[in-house]
Amino acid sequence: MHEAQELFGIEFDAQPPPVLDFASGSDDRVAVINLDGPEGELPPPDRRAQAFTLWLRTARLNQHDRQAAGLIRQVLDENPFTTLQVVWEPIGHDARSLPAGCPPRDLEALVAACQEKPTYLDRYYALQPGRPNGAKRLVLLLPMYWRTRLDPDWLAEVGRCATLVWRGASGEESPDAEWEGHEYEWIGPASGAASARR
């Protein structure tokens, strides 16, 4: 399967694009928490949808990795069968400072927190070839114009454990740019799910 994917330039059984737009009144589907400021609150467990998004905003993930992992554990302890999407949106960064504030090992620690108590779906996908897949997903939301400014080695390492979503119009990126299987673009709040662009 790996050879076929390489040959045809496709990914079998790929994850769908992440959902990043939430209508007003969808408090049961998403909790946005600023880890640098007064911490937001998770909705009570009985007010959370089965498919839930934990949206974390912080300037330096490496200073809040334990807090972020604790929130993930809380969501999954309170509802172990949640299909969980964890979005990390860096704030107050530029492209040069981001890799220092977000070492790949911290993202891997968040993935590990998601997988401490795997569900049937996680176990099923663990046996499939390709990138990690399952009932939990880590998404890194970055501005489109950073894509050509960030270290390609850092992007490749981060892409092994997280889905990269580039926010902004596709006109900000060269049309000849090669997109990896873990990359998506998102125009903004009116666009629905992030769209694949490969």
Helices and strands as residue ranges (DSSP letters): H 2-8, E 30-34, G 45-47, E 51-58, H 61-78, E 83-90, H 98-101, H 104-114, H 120-126, E 136-143, G 144-146, H 152-159, E 163-167, G 170-172, E 183-186, E 195-196
